[in-house]
Amino acid sequence: MTRPTLLVMARDTAGVLAVASISLGAGMIYVPAGFIVGGVIVLTGVVMAAR
């Protein structure tokens, strides 16, 4: 793999881990909040990628 490909993969992995951490943290406070927060973050990412 080339270096730019690895950098993109590392960035994407860091983003997925960040979303998972935020969702897990919210879920530790109130379980349904974890699913809601995770869904909102993913939906926001999809909308931003579509533009």
N, C-alpha and C positions, 0 to 999 in steps of 0.2 A: 504494500500500500504506500501511497505517496504521503508526504508530510501534510499537505492541505486536507487530504481525506481524513487523516488521523485527528487533525485539529477540529474538523467539523464533527467527527464522532465523539470526541472528548467534550465538546461544547454541548452537544445534544444529550449525552449521558449526564453531564452536570445539571442540565435543565430538568431532566426526568427525576433525578435524585432530589433536586430542590422542591419540585412539586410534590413528590412523595413525602418529603420531610414536613412540609407545611401542612399537607393533608393529614398526616399521622399526628402531628401536634394538635391540630384542631379536633381530631377524632379522640384524642386522649381526654379532652375536656368534655366533649359531648359527641357521641358516636355518629349521629346523623350529620353533624357539622363537618366531619371529616369528608364524607361523601359529597356534600354540597360544595365545600371549598375546593376539593379536587376537581369536581365537574366544572365549576366556574373558571378555574385556572386553565383547564384544558380547552373549554369553549372560547375563552379569550385568546388563547394561542391559535386556535383554528381560524377565528375571525381575523386576527392580525396576519396570518399566513395567506389568507384568501385575498388580501388587498394588494 
